[in-house]
């Protein structure tokens, strides 16, 4: 039997991947650079939301199995990823 937490994380990633493929098809069908950039910009919003969601689900799933210090290290690592992405 599949773990519910793992299944939830995998489903979010499948949805994310499906959105990426759908966006690629839309870009090809539009066949215009400016419209393709608009579609791509929409995907830029989806990626971080999926990352935060899957990480949160995973952390909640293992919260009772790891120490508070390790949880802080994981959160610090995710924060560094976002700081690197957002910081110009």
C-alpha positions as CSV (number, residue, x, y, z in Angstrom):
1,X,0.0,0.0,0.0
2,X,1.3,3.5,-0.9
3,X,2.1,6.0,1.8
4,X,-0.5,8.8,1.6
5,X,2.2,11.5,2.0
6,X,4.3,10.1,-0.8
7,X,1.2,9.7,-3.0
8,X,0.2,13.3,-2.3
9,X,3.7,14.6,-3.2
10,X,3.9,12.5,-6.3
11,X,0.4,13.6,-7.5
12,X,1.4,17.3,-7.1
13,X,4.6,16.6,-9.2
14,X,2.5,14.8,-11.8
15,X,0.1,17.8,-12.0
16,X,3.1,20.1,-12.3
17,X,4.6,18.0,-15.0
18,X,1.3,17.9,-16.9
19,X,1.0,21.7,-16.7
20,X,4.5,22.0,-18.1
21,X,3.6,19.7,-21.1
22,X,0.3,21.5,-21.7
23,X,2.2,24.8,-21.6
24,X,4.7,23.5,-24.2
25,X,1.9,22.5,-26.5
26,X,0.2,25.8,-26.1
27,X,3.4,27.6,-26.9
28,X,3.8,25.5,-30.1
29,X,0.3,26.1,-31.1
30,X,0.5,29.9,-30.6
31,X,3.8,30.0,-32.5
32,X,4.5,33.6,-31.3
33,X,7.4,34.6,-29.1
34,X,5.4,37.2,-27.1
35,X,2.6,34.9,-26.3
36,X,5.0,32.0,-25.5
37,X,6.7,34.3,-23.0
38,X,3.3,35.0,-21.4
39,X,2.6,31.3,-21.0
40,X,6.2,30.8,-19.7
41,X,5.6,33.5,-17.1
42,X,2.6,31.7,-15.9
43,X,4.6,28.6,-15.3
44,X,7.1,30.7,-13.3
45,X,4.4,31.1,-10.7
46,X,3.4,27.4,-10.6
47,X,6.9,26.0,-10.0
48,X,7.5,27.7,-6.6
49,X,4.0,26.9,-5.4
50,X,4.5,23.2,-6.2
51,X,7.9,23.2,-4.5
52,X,6.5,24.8,-1.3
53,X,3.5,22.4,-1.4
54,X,5.5,19.2,-1.8
55,X,8.1,20.3,0.7
56,X,5.4,21.2,3.3
57,X,3.6,17.9,2.8
58,X,6.9,16.0,3.1
59,X,7.9,17.9,6.3
60,X,4.5,17.3,7.9
61,X,4.8,13.6,7.0
62,X,8.2,13.3,8.8
63,X,7.7,15.9,11.5
64,X,7.4,13.2,14.2
65,X,10.4,11.3,12.9
66,X,13.1,14.0,12.8
67,X,14.5,16.4,15.4
68,X,13.5,20.0,15.6
69,X,17.1,21.0,14.7
70,X,17.0,19.0,11.5
71,X,13.6,20.5,10.6
72,X,15.2,24.0,11.0
73,X,18.0,23.0,8.7
74,X,15.5,21.8,6.0
75,X,13.6,25.0,6.3
76,X,16.8,27.0,6.1
77,X,17.8,25.1,3.0
78,X,14.4,25.8,1.3
79,X,14.7,29.5,2.3
80,X,18.1,29.7,0.7
81,X,16.7,28.3,-2.5
82,X,14.0,31.0,-2.6
83,X,16.5,33.7,-1.6
84,X,18.7,32.7,-4.5
85,X,15.8,32.7,-6.9
86,X,14.2,36.0,-5.8
87,X,17.4,38.0,-5.0
88,X,18.6,39.9,-8.0
